[in-house]
């Protein structure tokens, strides 16, 4: 996984967490659900990069 893809993946994950907690803090259910929905896909992208790295060694 290239450095730019790692950065983009991590950025999306952080944005998801921010939306989730900001939605909870303000009581905005739409923002909270949007943040929760964006998290699982980003974590999967990070895990696939880690797995690929293990096999390269």
PDB file of N, CA, C, O and CB in Angstrom:
ATOM      1  N   UNK A   1       0.855  -1.171   0.000  1.00  0.00           N
ATOM      2  CA  UNK A   1       0.000   0.000   0.000  1.00  0.00           C
ATOM      3  C   UNK A   1       0.895   1.225   0.000  1.00  0.00           C
ATOM      4  O   UNK A   1       1.799   1.341   0.827  1.00  0.00           O
ATOM      5  CB  UNK A   1      -0.969   0.003   1.221  1.00  0.00           C
ATOM      6  N   UNK A   2       0.643   2.137  -0.925  1.00  0.00           N
ATOM      7  CA  UNK A   2       1.478   3.320  -1.040  1.00  0.00           C
ATOM      8  C   UNK A   2       1.195   4.293   0.112  1.00  0.00           C
ATOM      9  O   UNK A   2       0.183   4.200   0.807  1.00  0.00           O
ATOM     10  CB  UNK A   2       1.247   4.007  -2.396  1.00  0.00           C
ATOM     11  N   UNK A   3       2.097   5.192   0.273  1.00  0.00           N
ATOM     12  CA  UNK A   3       1.987   6.164   1.361  1.00  0.00           C
ATOM     13  C   UNK A   3       0.749   7.042   1.193  1.00  0.00           C
ATOM     14  O   UNK A   3       0.064   7.342   2.170  1.00  0.00           O
ATOM     15  CB  UNK A   3       3.247   7.038   1.425  1.00  0.00           C
ATOM     16  N   UNK A   4       0.464   7.450  -0.031  1.00  0.00           N
ATOM     17  CA  UNK A   4      -0.706   8.311  -0.235  1.00  0.00           C
ATOM     18  C   UNK A   4      -2.005   7.568   0.077  1.00  0.00           C
ATOM     19  O   UNK A   4      -2.936   8.159   0.625  1.00  0.00           O
ATOM     20  CB  UNK A   4      -0.737   8.835  -1.679  1.00  0.00           C
ATOM     21  N   UNK A   5      -2.077   6.286  -0.264  1.00  0.00           N
ATOM     22  CA  UNK A   5      -3.282   5.511   0.052  1.00  0.00           C
ATOM     23  C   UNK A   5      -3.431   5.330   1.553  1.00  0.00           C
ATOM     24  O   UNK A   5      -4.547   5.352   2.073  1.00  0.00           O
ATOM     25  CB  UNK A   5      -3.242   4.142  -0.641  1.00  0.00           C
ATOM     26  N   UNK A   6      -2.317   5.150   2.255  1.00  0.00           N
ATOM     27  CA  UNK A   6      -2.372   5.021   3.707  1.00  0.00           C
ATOM     28  C   UNK A   6      -2.884   6.311   4.342  1.00  0.00           C
ATOM     29  O   UNK A   6      -3.698   6.283   5.265  1.00  0.00           O
ATOM     30  CB  UNK A   6      -0.986   4.664   4.267  1.00  0.00           C
ATOM     31  N   UNK A   7      -2.397   7.435   3.836  1.00  0.00           N
ATOM     32  CA  UNK A   7      -2.818   8.726   4.378  1.00  0.00           C
ATOM     33  C   UNK A   7      -4.296   8.965   4.115  1.00  0.00           C
ATOM     34  O   UNK A   7      -5.020   9.417   5.001  1.00  0.00           O
ATOM     35  CB  UNK A   7      -1.984   9.862   3.774  1.00  0.00           C
ATOM     36  N   UNK A   8      -4.751   8.663   2.891  1.00  0.00           N
ATOM     37  CA  UNK A   8      -6.162   8.848   2.564  1.00  0.00           C
ATOM     38  C   UNK A   8      -7.048   7.958   3.415  1.00  0.00           C
ATOM     39  O   UNK A   8      -8.103   8.390   3.880  1.00  0.00           O
ATOM     40  CB  UNK A   8      -6.406   8.566   1.092  1.00  0.00           C
ATOM     41  N   UNK A   9      -6.628   6.726   3.619  1.00  0.00           N
ATOM     42  CA  UNK A   9      -7.413   5.789   4.417  1.00  0.00           C
ATOM     43  C   UNK A   9      -7.519   6.261   5.862  1.00  0.00           C
ATOM     44  O   UNK A   9      -8.596   6.226   6.458  1.00  0.00           O
ATOM     45  CB  UNK A   9      -6.794   4.391   4.362  1.00  0.00           C
ATOM     46  N   UNK A  10      -6.410   6.694   6.413  1.00  0.00           N
ATOM     47  CA  UNK A  10      -6.407   7.168   7.795  1.00  0.00           C
ATOM     48  C   UNK A  10      -7.237   8.445   7.931  1.00  0.00           C
ATOM     49  O   UNK A  10      -7.922   8.639   8.936  1.00  0.00           O
ATOM     50  CB  UNK A  10      -4.967   7.415   8.275  1.00  0.00           C
ATOM     51  N   UNK A  11      -7.175   9.315   6.922  1.00  0.00           N
ATOM     52  CA  UNK A  11      -7.945  10.550   6.954  1.00  0.00           C
ATOM     53  C   UNK A  11      -9.439  10.257   6.952  1.00  0.00           C
ATOM     54  O   UNK A  11     -10.197  10.888   7.689  1.00  0.00           O
ATOM     55  CB  UNK A  11      -7.579  11.439   5.766  1.00  0.00           C
ATOM     56  N   UNK A  12      -9.869   9.295   6.121  1.00  0.00           N
ATOM     57  CA  UNK A  12     -11.284   8.929   6.086  1.00  0.00           C
ATOM     58  C   UNK A  12     -11.736   8.348   7.421  1.00  0.00           C
ATOM     59  O   UNK A  12     -12.846   8.619   7.879  1.00  0.00           O
ATOM     60  CB  UNK A  12     -11.546   7.926   4.962  1.00  0.00           C
ATOM     61  N   UNK A  13     -10.880   7.556   8.037  1.00  0.00           N
ATOM     62  CA  UNK A  13     -11.229   6.966   9.326  1.00  0.00           C
ATOM     63  C   UNK A  13     -11.386   8.045  10.394  1.00  0.00           C
ATOM     64  O   UNK A  13     -12.318   8.001  11.198  1.00  0.00           O
ATOM     65  CB  UNK A  13     -10.164   5.948   9.754  1.00  0.00           C
ATOM     66  N   UNK A  14     -10.483   9.000  10.397  1.00  0.00           N
ATOM     67  CA  UNK A  14     -10.554  10.087  11.377  1.00  0.00           C
ATOM     68  C   UNK A  14     -11.794  10.943  11.131  1.00  0.00           C
ATOM     69  O   UNK A  14     -12.455  11.363  12.080  1.00  0.00           O
ATOM     70  CB  UNK A  14      -9.280  10.959  11.317  1.00  0.00           C
ATOM     71  N   UNK A  15     -12.109  11.201   9.867  1.00  0.00           N
ATOM     72  CA  UNK A  15     -13.311  11.976   9.560  1.00  0.00           C
ATOM     73  C   UNK A  15     -14.559  11.254  10.053  1.00  0.00           C
ATOM     74  O   UNK A  15     -15.487  11.883  10.563  1.00  0.00           O
ATOM     75  CB  UNK A  15     -13.413  12.238   8.050  1.00  0.00           C
ATOM     76  N   UNK A  16     -14.578   9.938   9.900  1.00  0.00           N
ATOM     77  CA  UNK A  16     -15.719   9.164  10.386  1.00  0.00           C
ATOM     78  C   UNK A  16     -15.884   9.276  11.889  1.00  0.00           C
ATOM     79  O   UNK A  16     -16.996   9.449  12.389  1.00  0.00           O
ATOM     80  CB  UNK A  16     -15.568   7.710   9.999  1.00  0.00           C
ATOM     81  N   UNK A  17     -14.773   9.178  12.608  1.00  0.00           N
ATOM     82  CA  UNK A  17     -14.834   9.311  14.071  1.00  0.00           C
ATOM     83  C   UNK A  17     -15.304  10.701  14.473  1.00  0.00           C
ATOM     84  O   UNK A  17     -16.107  10.846  15.395  1.00  0.00           O
ATOM     85  CB  UNK A  17     -13.459   9.023  14.698  1.00  0.00           C
ATOM     86  N   UNK A  18     -14.803  11.729  13.779  1.00  0.00           N
ATOM     87  CA  UNK A  18     -15.195  13.103  14.100  1.00  0.00           C
ATOM     88  C   UNK A  18     -16.683  13.298  13.873  1.00  0.00           C
ATOM     89  O   UNK A  18     -17.376  13.862  14.721  1.00  0.00           O
ATOM     90  CB  UNK A  18     -14.395  14.109  13.259  1.00  0.00           C
ATOM     91  N   UNK A  19     -17.181  12.832  12.724  1.00  0.00           N
ATOM     92  CA  UNK A  19     -18.611  12.972  12.444  1.00  0.00           C
ATOM     93  C   UNK A  19     -19.449  12.225  13.477  1.00  0.00           C
ATOM     94  O   UNK A  19     -20.474  12.733  13.930  1.00  0.00           O
ATOM     95  CB  UNK A  19     -18.933  12.458  11.037  1.00  0.00           C
ATOM     96  N   UNK A  20     -19.018  11.028  13.847  1.00  0.00           N
ATOM     97  CA  UNK A  20     -19.754  10.230  14.811  1.00  0.00           C
ATOM     98  C   UNK A  20     -19.870  10.954  16.150  1.00  0.00           C
ATOM     99  O   UNK A  20     -20.972  11.115  16.675  1.00  0.00           O
ATOM    100  CB  UNK A  20     -19.079   8.875  14.999  1.00  0.00           C
ATOM    101  N   UNK A  21     -18.753  11.387  16.699  1.00  0.00           N
ATOM    102  CA  UNK A  21     -18.778  12.014  18.021  1.00  0.00           C
ATOM    103  C   UNK A  21     -19.357  13.421  18.003  1.00  0.00           C
ATOM    104  O   UNK A  21     -19.985  13.840  18.976  1.00  0.00           O
ATOM    105  CB  UNK A  21     -17.389  12.056  18.590  1.00  0.00           C
ATOM    106  N   UNK A  22     -19.159  14.155  16.917  1.00  0.00           N
ATOM    107  CA  UNK A  22     -19.763  15.478  16.817  1.00  0.00           C
ATOM    108  C   UNK A  22     -21.278  15.352  16.703  1.00  0.00           C
ATOM    109  O   UNK A  22     -22.021  16.156  17.266  1.00  0.00           O
ATOM    110  CB  UNK A  22     -19.192  16.250  15.610  1.00  0.00           C
ATOM    111  N   UNK A  23     -21.730  14.336  15.969  1.00  0.00           N
ATOM    112  CA  UNK A  23     -23.167  14.085  15.868  1.00  0.00           C
ATOM    113  C   UNK A  23     -23.770  13.715  17.207  1.00  0.00           C
ATOM    114  O   UNK A  23     -24.872  14.153  17.537  1.00  0.00           O
ATOM    115  CB  UNK A  23     -23.439  12.986  14.863  1.00  0.00           C
ATOM    116  N   UNK A  24     -23.048  12.902  17.991  1.00  0.00           N
ATOM    117  CA  UNK A  24     -23.536  12.543  19.326  1.00  0.00           C
ATOM    118  C   UNK A  24     -23.586  13.757  20.240  1.00  0.00           C
ATOM    119  O   UNK A  24     -24.538  13.929  21.001  1.00  0.00           O
ATOM    120  CB  UNK A  24     -22.650  11.463  19.945  1.00  0.00           C
ATOM    121  N   UNK A  25     -22.558  14.599  20.165  1.00  0.00           N
ATOM    122  CA  UNK A  25     -22.477  15.759  21.056  1.00  0.00           C
ATOM    123  C   UNK A  25     -23.569  16.779  20.751  1.00  0.00           C
ATOM    124  O   UNK A  25     -24.095  17.419  21.662  1.00  0.00           O
ATOM    125  CB  UNK A  25     -21.106  16.418  20.942  1.00  0.00           C
ATOM    126  N   UNK A  26     -23.907  16.932  19.480  1.00  0.00           N
ATOM    127  CA  UNK A  26     -24.910  17.930  19.111  1.00  0.00           C
ATOM    128  C   UNK A  26     -26.313  17.359  19.029  1.00  0.00           C
ATOM    129  O   UNK A  26     -27.279  18.113  18.914  1.00  0.00           O
ATOM    130  CB  UNK A  26     -24.550  18.551  17.797  1.00  0.00           C
ATOM    131  N   UNK A  27     -26.440  16.044  19.086  1.00  0.00           N
ATOM    132  CA  UNK A  27     -27.744  15.419  18.980  1.00  0.00           C
ATOM    133  C   UNK A  27     -28.218  15.282  17.543  1.00  0.00           C
ATOM    134  O   UNK A  27     -29.404  15.054  17.304  1.00  0.00           O
ATOM    135  CB  UNK A  27     -28.743  16.201  19.764  1.00  0.00           C
ATOM    136  N   UNK A  28     -27.316  15.415  16.588  1.00  0.00           N
ATOM    137  CA  UNK A  28     -27.643  15.313  15.171  1.00  0.00           C
ATOM    138  C   UNK A  28     -27.532  13.851  14.754  1.00  0.00           C
ATOM    139  O   UNK A  28     -26.428  13.352  14.534  1.00  0.00           O
ATOM    140  CB  UNK A  28     -26.707  16.219  14.307  1.00  0.00           C
ATOM    141  N   UNK A  29     -28.655  13.168  14.644  1.00  0.00           N
ATOM    142  CA  UNK A  29     -28.646  11.740  14.337  1.00  0.00           C
ATOM    143  C   UNK A  29     -28.149  11.459  12.925  1.00  0.00           C
ATOM    144  O   UNK A  29     -27.508  10.435  12.690  1.00  0.00           O
ATOM    145  CB  UNK A  29     -30.033  11.163  14.515  1.00  0.00           C
ATOM    146  N   UNK A  30     -28.435  12.354  11.983  1.00  0.00           N
ATOM    147  CA  UNK A  30     -27.985  12.161  10.603  1.00  0.00           C
ATOM    148  C   UNK A  30     -26.456  12.160  10.536  1.00  0.00           C
ATOM    149  O   UNK A  30     -25.859  11.288   9.905  1.00  0.00           O
ATOM    150  CB  UNK A  30     -28.564  13.262   9.685  1.00  0.00           C
ATOM    151  N   UNK A  31     -25.841  13.121  11.174  1.00  0.00           N
ATOM    152  CA  UNK A  31     -24.382  13.207  11.177  1.00  0.00           C
ATOM    153  C   UNK A  31     -23.763  12.026  11.908  1.00  0.00           C
ATOM    154  O   UNK A  31     -22.737  11.495  11.484  1.00  0.00           O
ATOM    155  CB  UNK A  31     -23.927  14.515  11.819  1.00  0.00           C
ATOM    156  N   UNK A  32     -24.378  11.621  12.992  1.00  0.00           N
ATOM    157  CA  UNK A  32     -23.885  10.473  13.759  1.00  0.00           C
ATOM    158  C   UNK A  32     -23.941   9.189  12.930  1.00  0.00           C
ATOM    159  O   UNK A  32     -22.988   8.409  12.930  1.00  0.00           O
ATOM    160  CB  UNK A  32     -24.703  10.302  15.050  1.00  0.00           C
ATOM    161  N   UNK A  33     -25.029   8.972  12.239  1.00  0.00           N
ATOM    162  CA  UNK A  33     -25.148   7.754  11.435  1.00  0.00           C
ATOM    163  C   UNK A  33     -24.216   7.784  10.231  1.00  0.00           C
ATOM    164  O   UNK A  33     -23.694   6.748   9.821  1.00  0.00           O
ATOM    165  CB  UNK A  33     -26.588   7.565  10.969  1.00  0.00           C
ATOM    166  N   UNK A  34     -24.009   8.959   9.670  1.00  0.00           N
ATOM    167  CA  UNK A  34     -23.085   9.095   8.542  1.00  0.00           C
ATOM    168  C   UNK A  34     -21.657   8.784   8.985  1.00  0.00           C
ATOM    169  O   UNK A  34     -20.909   8.138   8.250  1.00  0.00           O
ATOM    170  CB  UNK A  34     -23.164  10.518   7.943  1.00  0.00           C
ATOM    171  N   UNK A  35     -21.278   9.231  10.161  1.00  0.00           N
ATOM    172  CA  UNK A  35     -19.957   8.938  10.697  1.00  0.00           C
ATOM    173  C   UNK A  35     -19.791   7.466  11.025  1.00  0.00           C
ATOM    174  O   UNK A  35     -18.727   6.894  10.787  1.00  0.00           O
ATOM    175  CB  UNK A  35     -19.699   9.768  11.930  1.00  0.00           C
ATOM    176  N   UNK A  36     -20.824   6.849  11.566  1.00  0.00           N
ATOM    177  CA  UNK A  36     -20.764   5.425  11.900  1.00  0.00           C
ATOM    178  C   UNK A  36     -20.684   4.575  10.642  1.00  0.00           C
ATOM    179  O   UNK A  36     -20.019   3.539  10.633  1.00  0.00           O
ATOM    180  CB  UNK A  36     -21.983   5.016  12.733  1.00  0.00           C
ATOM    181  N   UNK A  37     -21.357   5.006   9.580  1.00  0.00           N
ATOM    182  CA  UNK A  37     -21.360   4.242   8.329  1.00  0.00           C
ATOM    183  C   UNK A  37     -20.012   4.327   7.615  1.00  0.00           C
ATOM    184  O   UNK A  37     -19.646   3.410   6.881  1.00  0.00           O
ATOM    185  CB  UNK A  37     -22.471   4.746   7.404  1.00  0.00           C
ATOM    186  N   UNK A  38     -19.289   5.391   7.816  1.00  0.00           N
ATOM    187  CA  UNK A  38     -18.028   5.558   7.094  1.00  0.00           C
ATOM    188  C   UNK A  38     -16.860   4.836   7.768  1.00  0.00           C
ATOM    189  O   UNK A  38     -15.800   4.681   7.161  1.00  0.00           O
ATOM    190  CB  UNK A  38     -17.705   7.030   6.963  1.00  0.00           C
ATOM    191  N   UNK A  39     -17.037   4.401   8.993  1.00  0.00           N
ATOM    192  CA  UNK A  39     -15.925   3.780   9.715  1.00  0.00           C
ATOM    193  C   UNK A  39     -15.545   2.375   9.253  1.00  0.00           C
ATOM    194  O   UNK A  39     -14.358   2.141   9.023  1.00  0.00           O
ATOM    195  CB  UNK A  39     -16.257   3.727  11.148  1.00  0.00           C
ATOM    196  N   UNK A  40     -16.463   1.431   9.101  1.00  0.00           N
ATOM    197  CA  UNK A  40     -16.045   0.054   8.820  1.00  0.00           C
ATOM    198  C   UNK A  40     -15.235  -0.104   7.545  1.00  0.00           C
ATOM    199  O   UNK A  40     -14.269  -0.866   7.523  1.00  0.00           O
ATOM    200  CB  UNK A  40     -17.242  -0.820   8.739  1.00  0.00           C
ATOM    201  N   UNK A  41     -15.604   0.594   6.490  1.00  0.00           N
ATOM    202  CA  UNK A  41     -14.868   0.479   5.236  1.00  0.00           C
ATOM    203  C   UNK A  41     -13.440   0.983   5.354  1.00  0.00           C
ATOM    204  O   UNK A  41     -12.527   0.431   4.740  1.00  0.00           O
ATOM    205  CB  UNK A  41     -15.584   1.234   4.148  1.00  0.00           C
ATOM    206  N   UNK A  42     -13.249   2.024   6.136  1.00  0.00           N
ATOM    207  CA  UNK A  42     -11.909   2.575   6.301  1.00  0.00           C
ATOM    208  C   UNK A  42     -11.022   1.639   7.096  1.00  0.00           C
ATOM    209  O   UNK A  42      -9.837   1.496   6.795  1.00  0.00           O
ATOM    210  CB  UNK A  42     -11.974   3.931   6.980  1.00  0.00           C
ATOM    211  N   UNK A  43     -11.585   1.006   8.104  1.00  0.00           N
ATOM    212  CA  UNK A  43     -10.796   0.061   8.890  1.00  0.00           C
ATOM    213  C   UNK A  43     -10.390  -1.134   8.051  1.00  0.00           C
ATOM    214  O   UNK A  43      -9.293  -1.666   8.217  1.00  0.00           O
ATOM    215  CB  UNK A  43     -11.575  -0.400  10.116  1.00  0.00           C
ATOM    216  N   UNK A  44     -11.262  -1.559   7.155  1.00  0.00           N
ATOM    217  CA  UNK A  44     -10.950  -2.678   6.277  1.00  0.00           C
ATOM    218  C   UNK A  44      -9.779  -2.327   5.362  1.00  0.00           C
ATOM    219  O   UNK A  44      -8.907  -3.161   5.118  1.00  0.00           O
ATOM    220  CB  UNK A  44     -12.184  -3.071   5.446  1.00  0.00           C
ATOM    221  N   UNK A  45      -9.759  -1.099   4.860  1.00  0.00           N
ATOM    222  CA  UNK A  45      -8.659  -0.670   4.004  1.00  0.00           C
ATOM    223  C   UNK A  45      -7.337  -0.665   4.741  1.00  0.00           C
ATOM    224  O   UNK A  45      -6.312  -1.042   4.173  1.00  0.00           O
ATOM    225  CB  UNK A  45      -8.936   0.704   3.446  1.00  0.00           C
ATOM    226  N   UNK A  46      -7.339  -0.250   5.979  1.00  0.00           N
ATOM    227  CA  UNK A  46      -6.114  -0.232   6.765  1.00  0.00           C
ATOM    228  C   UNK A  46      -5.648  -1.645   7.074  1.00  0.00           C
ATOM    229  O   UNK A  46      -4.448  -1.919   7.047  1.00  0.00           O
ATOM    230  CB  UNK A  46      -6.321   0.549   8.059  1.00  0.00           C
ATOM    231  N   UNK A  47      -6.573  -2.539   7.365  1.00  0.00           N
ATOM    232  CA  UNK A  47      -6.192  -3.926   7.671  1.00  0.00           C
ATOM    233  C   UNK A  47      -5.608  -4.622   6.460  1.00  0.00           C
ATOM    234  O   UNK A  47      -4.654  -5.391   6.585  1.00  0.00           O
ATOM    235  CB  UNK A  47      -7.394  -4.711   8.183  1.00  0.00           C
ATOM    236  N   UNK A  48      -6.171  -4.361   5.280  1.00  0.00           N
ATOM    237  CA  UNK A  48      -5.652  -5.022   4.082  1.00  0.00           C
ATOM    238  C   UNK A  48      -4.229  -4.568   3.814  1.00  0.00           C
ATOM    239  O   UNK A  48      -3.404  -5.360   3.360  1.00  0.00           O
ATOM    240  CB  UNK A  48      -6.546  -4.731   2.861  1.00  0.00           C
ATOM    241  N   UNK A  49      -3.928  -3.308   4.088  1.00  0.00           N
ATOM    242  CA  UNK A  49      -2.562  -2.826   3.909  1.00  0.00           C
ATOM    243  C   UNK A  49      -1.603  -3.475   4.884  1.00  0.00           C
ATOM    244  O   UNK A  49      -0.462  -3.769   4.526  1.00  0.00           O
ATOM    245  CB  UNK A  49      -2.511  -1.326   4.068  1.00  0.00           C
ATOM    246  N   UNK A  50      -2.047  -3.704   6.113  1.00  0.00           N
ATOM    247  CA  UNK A  50      -1.203  -4.350   7.114  1.00  0.00           C
ATOM    248  C   UNK A  50      -0.955  -5.809   6.765  1.00  0.00           C
ATOM    249  O   UNK A  50       0.148  -6.322   6.957  1.00  0.00           O
ATOM    250  CB  UNK A  50      -1.841  -4.245   8.495  1.00  0.00           C
ATOM    251  N   UNK A  51      -1.982  -6.475   6.252  1.00  0.00           N
ATOM    252  CA  UNK A  51      -1.831  -7.887   5.873  1.00  0.00           C
ATOM    253  C   UNK A  51      -0.865  -8.017   4.699  1.00  0.00           C
ATOM    254  O   UNK A  51      -0.020  -8.913   4.685  1.00  0.00           O
ATOM    255  CB  UNK A  51      -3.204  -8.507   5.509  1.00  0.00           C
ATOM    256  N   UNK A  52      -0.987  -7.133   3.721  1.00  0.00           N
ATOM    257  CA  UNK A  52      -0.077  -7.163   2.581  1.00  0.00           C
ATOM    258  C   UNK A  52       1.358  -6.947   3.050  1.00  0.00           C
ATOM    259  O   UNK A  52       2.283  -7.585   2.547  1.00  0.00           O
ATOM    260  CB  UNK A  52      -0.471  -6.094   1.539  1.00  0.00           C
ATOM    261  N   UNK A  53       1.540  -6.053   4.007  1.00  0.00           N
ATOM    262  CA  UNK A  53       2.871  -5.785   4.543  1.00  0.00           C
ATOM    263  C   UNK A  53       3.481  -6.974   5.247  1.00  0.00           C
ATOM    264  O   UNK A  53       4.697  -7.162   5.208  1.00  0.00           O
ATOM    265  CB  UNK A  53       2.815  -4.635   5.483  1.00  0.00           C
ATOM    266  N   UNK A  54       2.658  -7.775   5.888  1.00  0.00           N
ATOM    267  CA  UNK A  54       3.171  -8.951   6.588  1.00  0.00           C
ATOM    268  C   UNK A  54       3.736  -9.969   5.592  1.00  0.00           C
ATOM    269  O   UNK A  54       4.745 -10.617   5.871  1.00  0.00           O
ATOM    270  CB  UNK A  54       2.057  -9.597   7.441  1.00  0.00           C
ATOM    271  N   UNK A  55       3.093 -10.106   4.443  1.00  0.00           N
ATOM    272  CA  UNK A  55       3.555 -11.091   3.471  1.00  0.00           C
ATOM    273  C   UNK A  55       4.739 -10.619   2.666  1.00  0.00           C
ATOM    274  O   UNK A  55       5.429 -11.438   2.060  1.00  0.00           O
ATOM    275  CB  UNK A  55       2.447 -11.451   2.547  1.00  0.00           C
ATOM    276  N   UNK A  56       5.001  -9.321   2.639  1.00  0.00           N
ATOM    277  CA  UNK A  56       6.165  -8.810   1.916  1.00  0.00           C
ATOM    278  C   UNK A  56       7.455  -9.105   2.649  1.00  0.00           C
ATOM    279  O   UNK A  56       8.512  -9.189   2.024  1.00  0.00           O
ATOM    280  CB  UNK A  56       6.035  -7.319   1.693  1.00  0.00           C
ATOM    281  N   UNK A  57       7.396  -9.260   3.937  1.00  0.00           N
ATOM    282  CA  UNK A  57       8.606  -9.430   4.740  1.00  0.00           C
ATOM    283  C   UNK A  57       9.144 -10.780   4.580  1.00  0.00           C
ATOM    284  O   UNK A  57      10.166 -11.113   5.181  1.00  0.00           O
ATOM    285  CB  UNK A  57       8.354  -9.161   6.182  1.00  0.00           C
TER     286      UNK A  57
END
